Amino acid sequence: MLKALGSFSSKFVKHLSLPTSNVMLQASGFSTWKNLTSVAFKQYGNGRFLSVAQPTSVKPLLAVDNQNVNQTRTVTKFSLKTGKKKSVATVLRRFFRLHNGIWIRRRAGCHKRMHKRTPDEKYNLRQHVVCTQSQCLMLDKMITDHWKKRKYYIDDPFEPYHDRNNLDYVYPYRKR
């Protein structure tokens, strides 16, 4: 952020006409920049910088109207070129989605300190774990619809697990 502010200051400050009676500049660079931005610029709008002397009816971009709003972070990745939703690469690398919507993963620490483990511990670490329902919903939000479609592989080791058998009823997800 400071690099961006520094490049901004070198390009645009020399073209700025300030009301000099309101500006008290100090000798250091950052405090000078801080005073310039707090006094000279109110809001970036319509492709130009607005001065304090000009009347503005535009709200600041970073102003928070309601302090009691809870922040939610679900889908965070979008393509800058197309604006479409992107899949999170680490989800695709660490987890596997079965056809029935359940996500599985390897046990935590499955590659750590294998020389110290007993054969039983090594066997247990090679096993896969089913994610919880809330984790599955979160992971579904982090990928695109392309990865939710059925994909068929030759000699798929997970083929017996793709369809849920012997389950009469699947409980709905309830938020707490």
PAZAPA-4460 file (N, C-alpha, C; in steps of 0.05 Angstrom, whole numbers, plus 32768, in hexadecimal, padded with zeros to 4 digits):
% residues 176
    n_x    n_y    n_z   ca_x   ca_y   ca_z    c_x    c_y    c_z   seq   type   mol
   8010   7FE8   8000   8000   8000   8000   8011   8019   8000     1      M     A
   8027   8018   8010   8038   8030   8011   8047   8034   7FF7     2      L     A
   804D   801E   7FE9   805A   8021   7FCF   8047   802F   7FBC     3      K     A
   802E   8027   7FBD   801A   8034   7FAB   8017   8051   7FB2     4      A     A
   8017   8058   7FCC   8015   8074   7FD4   802D   8084   7FCC     5      L     A
   8045   8077   7FCD   805D   8085   7FC5   805E   808B   7FA8     6      G     A
   8055   8077   7F97   8054   807D   7F7A   803F   8091   7F74     7      S     A
   8029   8091   7F83   8015   80A5   7F7F   801F   80C1   7F85     8      F     A
   802E   80C3   7F9B   8037   80DE   7FA4   804A   80EA   7F90     9      S     A
   805C   80D9   7F85   806F   80E4   7F72   8063   80ED   7F58    10      S     A
   804C   80E1   7F50   8040   80E8   7F37   802D   80FF   7F38    11      K     A
   801D   8100   7F4E   8006   8112   7F4E   8009   812A   7F60    12      F     A
   801A   8129   7F73   801C   813F   7F86   8027   8158   7F79    13      V     A
   8038   8155   7F65   8043   816D   7F58   802E   817C   7F48    14      K     A
   8018   816E   7F40   8003   817B   7F30   7FEC   8185   7F42    15      H     A
   7FEF   8185   7F5C   7FDA   818B   7F6E   7FDA   81A8   7F76    16      L     A
   7FC3   81B4   7F76   7FC0   81CF   7F80   7FB1   81CE   7F9B    17      S     A
   7FBF   81D4   7FB0   7FB4   81D1   7FCB   7FAC   81EC   7FD7    18      L     A
   7F98   81ED   7FE8   7F94   8204   7FF8   7FA9   8205   800D    19      P     A
   7FBE   8215   8009   7FD6   8214   801A   7FD1   821E   8036    20      T     A
   7FBC   822D   803B   7FB7   8236   8056   7FAF   821F   8069    21      S     A
   7FA3   8209   805E   7F9B   81F3   806E   7FB0   81DE   8071    22      N     A
   7FC6   81DF   8062   7FD9   81C9   8061   7FF1   81D1   8072    23      V     A
   7FF8   81C0   8085   8011   81C5   8094   8023   81AC   808E    24      M     A
   8038   81B0   807F   8048   819A   8077   8060   8197   8089    25      L     A
   8067   817E   808F   807F   8179   809F   8095   8170   808D    26      Q     A
   80AD   816C   8098   80C4   8167   8088   80C6   814A   807E    27      A     A
   80BC   8137   808D   80BF   811B   8085   80AB   8114   806F    28      S     A
   80B2   8100   805E   80A2   80F9   8046   8087   80EE   804D    29      G     A
   8086   80DB   8061   806C   80CE   8067   8059   80E2   8074    30      F     A
   8063   80F2   8086   8050   8105   8093   8047   811A   807F    31      S     A
   8058   8121   806C   8050   8133   8057   803A   8127   8046    32      T     A
   803D   810E   803F   8029   8100   802F   800F   80FD   803F    33      W     A
   8011   80F8   8059   7FFA   80F5   806A   7FEA   810F   806C    34      K     A
   7FF8   8126   806F   7FEB   813F   8070   7FDE   8146   8055    35      N     A
   7FEC   8140   803F   7FE1   8145   8024   7FC7   8136   8020    36      L     A
   7FC7   811C   8027   7FB0   810D   8021   7F99   8114   8034    37      T     A
   7F9F   811B   804D   7F89   8121   805F   7F7D   813C   8059    38      S     A
   7F8C   814F   804F   7F82   816A   804A   7F79   816E   802D    39      V     A
   7F8A   8165   801A   7F86   816B   7FFE   7F71   815A   7FF1    40      A     A
   7F71   8140   7FF7   7F60   812E   7FE8   7F4A   8124   7FFA    41      F     A
   7F32   8126   7FF0   7F1B   811C   7FFF   7F12   8101   7FF4    42      K     A
   7F10   80FF   7FDA   7F05   80E8   7FCD   7F0E   80E6   7FB1    43      Q     A
   7F14   80CD   7FA8   7F1B   80C9   7F8C   7F01   80C4   7F7D    44      Y     A
   7EFA   80D4   7F6A   7EE1   80D0   7F5C   7EE3   80DC   7F40    45      G     A
   7ED6   80D0   7F2D   7ED4   80D9   7F11   7EF0   80DB   7F04    46      N     A
   7F03   80CB   7F0C   7F1D   80CB   7EFF   7F2F   80E1   7F08    47      G     A
   7F28   80F0   7F1D   7F3A   8105   7F26   7F38   8107   7F44    48      R     A
   7F4B   8116   7F50   7F4B   8119   7F6D   7F3D   8133   7F74    49      F     A
   7F2C   8131   7F88   7F1C   8148   7F90   7F2A   8155   7FA7    50      L     A
   7F2A   816F   7FA7   7F37   817E   7FBD   7F22   8184   7FD3    51      S     A
   7F2C   818C   7FEA   7F1A   8192   8000   7F09   81AA   7FFA    52      V     A
   7F14   81BD   7FEA   7F06   81D5   7FE4   7EED   81D0   7FD2    53      A     A
   7EEE   81BA   7FC3   7ED7   81B3   7FB2   7EC1   81A5   7FC2    54      Q     A
   7EA8   81AC   7FBE   7E93   819E   7FCC   7E8F   8181   7FC2    55      P     A
   7E8E   816E   7FD3   7E8A   8152   7FCB   7E72   8147   7FD9    56      T     A
   7E62   8137   7FCA   7E4B   8129   7FD6   7E50   810B   7FD5    57      S     A
   7E68   8103   7FCC   7E6F   80E7   7FC9   7E7A   80DD   7FE4    58      V     A
   7E71   80C5   7FED   7E7B   80B9   8005   7E97   80AE   8000    59      K     A
   7EA8   80AE   8014   7EC3   80A2   8011   7EC0   8084   800C    60      P     A
   7ED4   8079   7FFD   7ED3   805D   7FF6   7ED6   804B   800E    61      L     A
   7EE7   8053   8021   7EED   8042   8037   7EDC   8048   8050    62      L     A
   7EC8   8059   804E   7EB8   8060   8065   7EA6   8049   806C    63      A     A
   7EA3   8043   8086   7E91   802E   808F   7E79   803C   809B    64      V     A
   7E61   8036   8090   7E49   8042   8099   7E40   8036   80B3    65      D     A
   7E3F   801B   80B4   7E35   800D   80CC   7E4C   7FFD   80D8    66      N     A
   7E53   8002   80F0   7E69   7FF4   80FE   7E60   7FD9   8107    67      Q     A
   7E46   7FD3   8108   7E3D   7FB9   8112   7E3A   7FA4   80FD    68      N     A
   7E41   7FAA   80E4   7E3E   7F96   80CF   7E54   7F81   80D2    69      V     A
   7E4B   7F68   80D2   7E5F   7F52   80D3   7E6B   7F4D   80B8    70      N     A
   7E85   7F48   80B7   7E93   7F44   809E   7E90   7F26   8097    71      Q     A
   7E8A   7F21   807E   7E88   7F06   8074   7E9C   7F03   805D    72      T     A
   7EAA   7EED   805D   7EBE   7EE7   8048   7EB8   7ECB   803E    73      R     A
   7EA9   7ECA   8028   7EA3   7EB0   801C   7EB2   7EAD   8002    74      T     A
   7EA7   7EB8   7FED   7EB5   7EB6   7FD3   7EC7   7ECF   7FD0    75      V     A
   7EE0   7ECA   7FCE   7EF3   7EE0   7FCD   7F03   7EE2   7FB4    76      T     A
   7F01   7ECE   7FA2   7F12   7ECF   7F8B   7F01   7ED3   7F71    77      K     A
   7F08   7EE9   7F63   7EFC   7EEE   7F4A   7F12   7EF5   7F36    78      F     A
   7F0D   7EEF   7F1D   7F21   7EF5   7F08   7F21   7F13   7F02    79      S     A
   7F39   7F1F   7F00   7F3A   7F3B   7EFA   7F34   7F40   7EDD    80      L     A
   7F39   7F2D   7ECB   7F35   7F31   7EAE   7F17   7F2D   7EA7    81      K     A
   7F0B   7F17   7EB0   7EF0   7F11   7EA8   7EDB   7F18   7EBD    82      T     A
   7EE3   7F1A   7ED6   7ED0   7F1F   7EEC   7EC1   7F07   7EF5    83      G     A
   7EC9   7EEF   7EEB   7EBB   7ED6   7EF3   7EC7   7ECC   7F0D    84      K     A
   7EB8   7EBB   7F1A   7EC1   7EAF   7F33   7ED7   7E9B   7F2E    85      K     A
   7EEC   7E9B   7F3F   7F02   7E88   7F3C   7F02   7E74   7F53    86      K     A
   7F0D   7E5D   7F4D   7F10   7E49   7F62   7F29   7E4F   7F72    87      S     A
   7F28   7E48   7F8B   7F40   7E4B   7F9C   7F52   7E33   7F97    88      V     A
   7F6A   7E38   7F8F   7F7C   7E22   7F86   7F83   7E0F   7F9D    89      A     A
   7F86   7E1A   7FB5   7F8E   7E08   7FCC   7F77   7DF5   7FD3    90      T     A
   7F5F   7DFC   7FCE   7F48   7DEA   7FD4   7F4A   7DD2   7FC0    91      V     A
   7F4F   7DD8   7FA7   7F51   7DC3   7F93   7F69   7DB1   7F98    92      L     A
   7F7E   7DBC   7FA4   7F96   7DAC   7FA8   7F94   7D9B   7FC2    93      R     A
   7F87   7DA5   7FD6   7F87   7D97   7FF0   7F6F   7D86   7FF5    94      R     A
   7F59   7D8B   7FE7   7F40   7D7C   7FEC   7F37   7D6F   7FD2    95      F     A
   7F25   7D5B   7FD5   7F19   7D4E   7FBE   7EFB   7D4C   7FC3    96      F     A
   7EEB   7D53   7FAF   7ECE   7D53   7FB1   7EC3   7D3A   7FA5    97      R     A
   7EB3   7D2C   7FB4   7EA5   7D14   7FAA   7E8C   7D1D   7F9B    98      L     A
   7E81   7D0B   7F8B   7E69   7D12   7F7B   7E51   7D19   7F8C    99      H     A
   7E50   7D10   7FA5   7E39   7D15   7FB6   7E3C   7D2F   7FC5   100      N     A
   7E52   7D3E   7FC1   7E55   7D58   7FCD   7E66   7D58   7FE6   101      G     A
   7E6F   7D40   7FEF   7E80   7D3E   8006   7E9D   7D43   7FFE   102      I     A
   7EAB   7D52   800F   7EC8   7D57   800A   7ED8   7D45   801C   103      W     A
   7EEF   7D3B   8011   7F01   7D2B   8021   7F1D   7D38   801F   104      I     A
   7F2D   7D32   8033   7F48   7D3D   8035   7F5A   7D28   8042   105      R     A
   7F74   7D2D   803F   7F88   7D1C   804E   7F89   7D26   806B   106      R     A
   7F93   7D15   807C   7F96   7D1C   8098   7FAC   7D31   809B   107      R     A
   7FA9   7D43   80AF   7FBC   7D58   80B3   7FD7   7D4C   80BB   108      A     A
   7FEC   7D56   80AF   8007   7D4D   80B5   800E   7D33   80A9   109      G     A
   8002   7D2C   8092   8006   7D11   8086   8022   7D0E   807B   110      C     A
   8031   7D23   8076   804C   7D21   806C   8061   7D2A   8080   111      H     A
   8059   7D30   8098   806C   7D3B   80AC   8078   7D24   80BD   112      K     A
   8092   7D25   80C1   80A1   7D14   80D3   809A   7CF6   80D0   113      R     A
   809A   7CED   80B7   8092   7CD1   80B2   80A7   7CBE   80BD   114      M     A
   80C0   7CC6   80C0   80D4   7CB4   80CB   80D0   7CAE   80E8   115      H     A
   80C0   7CBE   80F6   80BB   7CB9   8112   80A2   7CA9   8117   116      K     A
   8092   7CA5   8103   8078   7C98   8106   807A   7C7A   8106   117      R     A
   8067   7C6D   8114   8065   7C50   8113   8055   7C49   80FA   118      T     A
   8056   7C30   80F1   8047   7C28   80D9   8029   7C2D   80DC   119      P     A
   801E   7C29   80F4   8001   7C2F   80F8   7FFB   7C4C   80F5   120      D     A
   800C   7C5E   80FF   8008   7C7A   80FC   800A   7C82   80DF   121      E     A
   801D   7C76   80D0   8020   7C7C   80B4   8007   7C74   80A4   122      K     A
   7FFC   7C5D   80AB   7FE3   7C54   809E   7FCC   7C67   80A4   123      Y     A
   7FC9   7C6F   80BD   7FB4   7C82   80C4   7FB6   7C9C   80B6   124      N     A
   7FCF   7CA6   80B2   7FD3   7CC0   80A5   7FCD   7CBE   8087   125      L     A
   7FCE   7CA6   807B   7FC8   7CA3   805F   7FAB   7CA4   8059   126      R     A
   7F9A   7CA1   806E   7F7D   7CA0   806A   7F72   7CBB   8064   127      Q     A
   7F5A   7CBC   8058   7F4C   7CD5   8052   7F37   7CDA   8067   128      H     A
   7F31   7CF4   806B   7F1E   7CFC   807F   7F07   7D0B   8071   129      V     A
   7EEF   7D06   807A   7ED8   7D14   806E   7ED5   7D2F   807D   130      V     A
   7ED1   7D45   806D   7ECD   7D5F   8079   7EB1   7D62   8084   131      C     A
   7EAE   7D74   8097   7E93   7D78   80A3   7E81   7D87   808F   132      T     A
   7E68   7D88   8096   7E54   7D95   8085   7E5A   7DB2   8080   133      Q     A
   7E61   7DC0   8095   7E67   7DDD   8092   7E80   7DE1   8082   134      S     A
   7E94   7DCF   8085   7EAC   7DD1   8075   7EA6   7DCC   8057   135      Q     A
   7E94   7DB8   8052   7E8D   7DB2   8036   7E7F   7DCA   8029   136      C     A
   7E6D   7DD7   8038   7E60   7DEE   802D   7E73   7E05   8027   137      L     A
   7E86   7E09   8039   7E9A   7E1E   8035   7EAB   7E18   801D   138      M     A
   7EB4   7DFE   801A   7EC4   7DF7   8003   7EB5   7DF9   7FE9   139      L     A
   7E9A   7DF3   7FEA   7E8A   7DF6   7FD1   7E88   7E13   7FC9   140      D     A
   7E89   7E26   7FDC   7E88   7E42   7FD4   7EA3   7E4B   7FC9   141      K     A
   7EB8   7E3D   7FCE   7ED3   7E45   7FC5   7EDB   7E3A   7FAA   142      M     A
   7EC9   7E2A   7F9D   7ECF   7E20   7F83   7EB9   7E27   7F70   143      I     A
   7EBE   7E24   7F56   7EAA   7E2A   7F42   7E99   7E12   7F3C   144      T     A
   7E85   7E16   7F2B   7E73   7E00   7F25   7E80   7DEA   7F14   145      D     A
   7E96   7DF1   7F07   7EA4   7DDD   7EF6   7EAE   7DC6   7F07   146      H     A
   7EB7   7DCB   7F1F   7EC1   7DB6   7F31   7EAB   7DA7   7F3F   147      W     A
   7E92   7DB1   7F3E   7E7C   7DA4   7F4C   7E6F   7D8F   7F39   148      K     A
   7E76   7D90   7F1F   7E6B   7D7C   7F0C   7E79   7D62   7F10   149      K     A
   7E6B   7D4C   7F09   7E77   7D32   7F0B   7E8D   7D2F   7EF7   150      R     A
   7EA4   7D24   7F00   7EBA   7D1E   7EEF   7EC0   7D00   7EF2   151      K     A
   7EC4   7CF3   7EDC   7EC9   7CD6   7EDC   7EE6   7CD1   7ED4   152      Y     A
   7EF3   7CC1   7EE5   7F0F   7CBA   7EE1   7F12   7C9C   7EDD   153      Y     A
   7F26   7C94   7ECE   7F2B   7C77   7ECA   7F37   7C6C   7EE4   154      I     A
   7F2E   7C56   7EED   7F37   7C49   7F06   7F37   7C5C   7F1D   155      D     A
   7F20   7C69   7F21   7F1E   7C7D   7F37   7F1E   7C6E   7F52   156      D     A
   7F31   7C74   7F64   7F30   7C66   7F7E   7F19   7C6E   7F90   157      P     A
   7F0D   7C85   7F8A   7EF7   7C8F   7F9B   7EDB   7C88   7F8F   158      F     A
   7EDA   7C77   7F7B   7EC1   7C71   7F6E   7EAC   7C65   7F81   159      E     A
   7EB3   7C54   7F94   7E9E   7C4A   7FA6   7E93   7C5F   7FB9   160      P     A
   7EA1   7C75   7FBC   7E99   7C89   7FD0   7E8A   7CA1   7FC3   161      Y     A
   7E88   7CA2   7FA9   7E7C   7CB9   7F9C   7E5E   7CBB   7FA1   162      H     A
   7E50   7CA5   7FA3   7E33   7CA5   7FA8   7E2E   7C9C   7FC4   163      D     A
   7E1B   7CA9   7FD1   7E14   7CA3   7FED   7DFF   7C8D   7FEC   164      R     A
   7E06   7C76   7FF7   7DF3   7C60   7FF9   7DEB   7C5C   8016   165      N     A
   7DD4   7C4F   801A   7DCA   7C48   8034   7DC5   7C60   8046   166      N     A
   7DBF   7C77   803A   7DB8   7C8E   8049   7D9C   7C97   8040   167      L     A
   7D88   7C93   8052   7D6D   7C99   804C   7D68   7CB7   804C   168      D     A
   7D75   7CC6   805E   7D70   7CE2   8061   7D8A   7CF1   8067   169      Y     A
   7D8D   7D07   8059   7DA5   7D18   805F   7D9B   7D30   806E   170      V     A
   7DA6   7D35   8085   7D9D   7D4B   8095   7DA3   7D66   8088   171      Y     A
   7D91   7D79   8089   7D96   7D93   807D   7DAA   7DA3   808E   172      P     A
   7DB8   7DB5   8082   7DCB   7DC6   8090   7DBD   7DDC   809F   173      Y     A
   7DC2   7DDE   80B9   7DB7   7DF3   80CA   7DCD   7E05   80D4   174      R     A
   7DC9   7E1F   80D1   7DDD   7E31   80DC   7DD8   7E34   80F9   175      K     A
   7DEE   7E38   8108   7DEB   7E3B   8125   7DE7   7E58   812C   176      R     A
***
